[in-house]
Amino acid sequence: MKRSARLVIFLVGGVGLVVLLGLALFRMPGFGGTDHPYRDAAVQASLEQHSPNAVSSVNFDQRGLDTFGEEAILVAAVLGAATLLRPEGHRPQRQSEDVGRIVQATRFLGYALLPVTLMIGADVVVHGHLTPGGGFQGGVVLATGLHLLYVAGNYRALRRVRPLAWYEFGEAVGMGTVVALGLAGILSGAGYLANILPLGQFGRLLSAGTLPLFSVAVGLAVGSGVVVLLAQFLDEYPTTERRASR
């Protein structure tokens, strides 16, 4: 394509974007005003679905299709990174020994905070429809907690607790569960990713219909995906040094 043709296409698209943004800005409510129809509608819908956490209600119910798209983007990103970082030819194998001098306080805190972080991550995922948090946040916390072993200087232990085949399977199961929830909504006649389960009692763990299932599925996919992604980068750093003498 010639440069002039590319310029014309860019100008047409740019002008259209500027017009749409301008219309959106001019129709925005004034700063500090009290008229917020989207907020009012989102909160009301959240209460109707028995979810105290309006943010999770928006993510996993009112705009579940957008969340599904975001989840698909994460899966595609992990797959793309794994493809780009796949070994080509001979790559020096990373030694299983830990390298360098680790401050004892860092080592202690890494081991001590590992179970605490994992419990917090699980709590954020499971209670995402009740309290601040949800599958995305909790999944990242779970993956981060697992890698405290690496911060503590024990790469061998990290490799033992993160067999990549398990986490690749977990990512697939999480994504597949989201798809299954969507198909269940279609089969029930309510629509893709519609909230079709009994809503239960407001404020209870087993409430809000499909929201907690959606949150757990996303947490599983996000946590597993982040572990797989970080594993690709860690394996890109071949270690040939020996542990520094104590």
C-alpha positions in Angstrom: 0.0 0.0 0.0 1.3 3.4 -0.9 2.1 6.0 1.7 -0.7 8.4 0.5 -3.3 5.6 0.8 -2.2 4.8 4.3 -2.4 8.5 5.2 -5.9 8.8 3.8 -7.0 5.7 5.8 -5.4 7.2 8.9 -7.1 10.5 8.5 -10.5 9.0 7.9 -10.2 6.9 11.0 -8.7 9.7 13.0 -11.4 12.2 12.1 -14.1 9.6 13.0 -12.5 8.9 16.3 -12.2 12.6 17.2 -15.9 13.2 16.3 -17.0 10.3 18.5 -14.8 11.4 21.4 -16.1 14.9 21.1 -19.7 13.9 21.2 -19.0 11.7 24.2 -17.2 14.5 26.0 -19.9 17.1 25.3 -22.6 14.8 26.6 -20.8 13.9 29.8 -22.5 15.1 33.0 -20.9 18.1 34.6 -18.1 17.5 37.2 -19.5 17.3 40.7 -23.0 16.7 39.5 -25.5 14.4 41.1 -26.8 12.8 37.9 -25.1 9.5 37.4 -27.5 7.1 35.6 -25.0 4.4 34.9 -23.9 4.3 38.5 -27.5 4.2 39.8 -28.4 1.4 37.3 -25.3 -0.7 38.1 -25.8 -0.5 41.8 -29.5 -1.3 41.5 -28.8 -4.3 39.3 -26.1 -5.5 41.8 -28.6 -5.4 44.6 -31.2 -7.2 42.6 -28.7 -10.0 41.9 -27.9 -10.2 45.7 -24.3 -9.1 45.2 -23.0 -6.5 47.7 -19.9 -6.0 45.5 -21.2 -3.8 42.7 -17.9 -4.0 40.8 -18.0 -7.8 40.6 -21.6 -7.6 39.7 -20.7 -5.4 36.7 -17.7 -7.6 35.7 -19.3 -11.0 36.1 -23.0 -10.3 35.4 -23.9 -7.0 33.8 -20.9 -7.0 31.5 -19.9 -10.7 31.6 -19.2 -10.8 27.9 -16.5 -8.0 28.3 -14.9 -10.0 31.1 -14.9 -13.1 28.9 -13.1 -11.1 26.2 -10.5 -9.9 28.8 -10.0 -13.4 29.9 -9.5 -14.6 26.3 -6.9 -11.8 25.9 -4.9 -13.1 28.9 -5.0 -16.6 27.6 -3.8 -15.4 24.2 -1.0 -13.4 25.8 0.2 -16.4 27.7 0.1 -18.5 24.6 1.9 -15.9 22.6 4.6 -15.5 25.2 5.1 -19.2 25.4 5.4 -19.4 21.6 7.9 -16.6 21.3 10.0 -17.8 24.2 10.1 -21.5 23.2 13.6 -22.9 23.0 15.3 -22.9 19.7 18.3 -25.1 19.3 20.6 -25.6 22.3 19.8 -23.6 25.4 21.9 -23.9 28.6 20.0 -25.7 31.2 19.3 -23.7 34.4 20.9 -25.3 37.3 18.6 -26.4 40.0 20.8 -24.9 42.7 20.0 -21.5 44.2 22.4 -18.8 43.3 23.8 -15.9 45.2 23.6 -14.8 48.8 20.0 -14.3 50.1 19.5 -12.1 53.1 18.1 -14.3 55.9 15.3 -11.8 56.6 14.2 -12.0 53.0 14.3 -15.8 53.1 12.3 -16.0 56.3 9.7 -13.5 55.2 9.3 -15.3 51.9 8.6 -18.6 53.6 6.4 -17.0 56.3 4.3 -15.0 53.9 3.8 -17.8 51.4 0.8 -19.5 53.2 -0.6 -16.2 54.3 -0.6 -14.8 50.7 -2.1 -18.0 49.3 -5.0 -17.9 51.9 -5.6 -14.2 51.1 -5.7 -14.9 47.4 -8.1 -17.7 47.8 -10.3 -15.6 50.1 -10.3 -12.7 47.5 -11.4 -15.1 44.8 -14.1 -17.0 46.7 -15.6 -13.9 48.3 -15.3 -11.7 45.2 -19.1 -11.2 45.0 -19.3 -10.1 48.6 -16.3 -8.0 49.3 -13.7 -6.0 47.3 -11.8 -8.3 45.0 -12.7 -11.1 42.6 -11.1 -13.6 40.2 -8.7 -11.3 38.5 -7.2 -9.8 41.7 -7.3 -13.0 43.6 -5.7 -15.0 40.8 -2.7 -12.5 40.7 -2.4 -12.7 44.4 -2.2 -16.5 44.3 0.4 -16.5 41.6 2.4 -13.9 43.4 2.3 -15.8 46.7 3.6 -18.9 44.9 6.6 -17.0 43.6 7.6 -15.9 47.1 9.6 -19.1 47.0 11.7 -17.6 44.2 12.1 -14.4 46.2 13.2 -16.5 49.1 15.9 -17.9 46.9 14.6 -21.5 46.5 14.0 -22.0 42.8 14.0 -25.8 43.3 11.1 -25.6 45.6 9.2 -23.3 43.2 9.7 -25.8 40.4 8.4 -28.6 42.6 5.2 -26.8 43.5 4.5 -25.5 40.0 4.5 -28.4 37.5 3.6 -26.4 34.4 1.3 -29.2 33.0 -1.0 -28.7 36.0 -1.2 -25.0 35.6 -1.7 -25.2 31.9 -4.6 -27.6 32.6 -5.9 -25.2 35.3 -5.9 -22.3 32.8 -7.8 -24.4 30.3 -10.3 -25.5 32.9 -10.9 -21.9 34.1 -11.5 -20.6 30.6 -13.6 -23.7 29.7 -15.8 -23.1 32.8 -16.5 -19.5 31.7 -17.5 -20.7 28.3 -19.7 -23.4 29.9 -21.4 -20.8 32.1 -22.1 -18.8 28.9 -23.5 -21.8 27.1 -25.7 -22.7 30.1 -27.3 -19.2 29.8 -28.0 -19.7 26.1 -29.5 -23.2 26.7 -31.8 -21.7 29.4 -33.0 -19.1 27.0 -31.7 -16.2 29.2 -28.7 -15.2 27.0 -25.0 -15.8 27.0 -23.4 -15.5 30.5 -26.8 -14.6 32.0 -27.2 -15.1 35.7 -29.4 -18.2 35.8 -28.8 -19.8 39.1 -30.8 -19.2 42.3 -29.7 -15.9 43.9 -29.8 -17.2 47.5 -29.7 -14.9 50.6 -28.1 -11.5 50.3 -24.6 -11.4 51.9 -24.1 -15.2 52.1 -21.3 -17.1 50.5 -23.6 -19.2 48.4 -25.5 -16.3 46.8 -25.6 -14.1 43.7 -26.2 -16.9 41.3 -23.4 -17.5 38.8 -21.2 -14.7 40.1 -19.1 -16.8 42.6 -18.7 -19.5 39.9 -17.6 -16.9 37.4 -15.2 -15.4 39.9 -13.6 -18.8 40.8 -13.3 -19.7 37.2 -11.5 -16.5 36.4 -9.3 -16.8 39.4 -8.2 -20.2 38.4 -7.5 -19.1 34.8 -5.7 -15.9 35.8 -3.6 -17.5 38.6 -2.6 -20.4 36.4 -1.9 -18.2 33.4 0.4 -15.9 35.4 2.3 -18.8 36.8 2.8 -20.2 33.3 3.8 -16.8 31.9 6.4 -16.2 34.7 7.8 -19.7 34.2 8.6 -18.8 30.6 10.6 -15.7 31.6 12.3 -17.5 34.5 13.4 -20.3 32.2 14.9 -17.7 29.8 17.5 -16.9 32.4 20.0 -19.8 32.3 22.1 -20.1 35.5 25.5 -21.6 35.4 27.0 -20.0 38.5 27.4 -21.9 41.7 25.9 -20.8 45.0 28.1 -18.1 46.5 30.0 -19.3 49.5 28.4 -18.5 52.8 
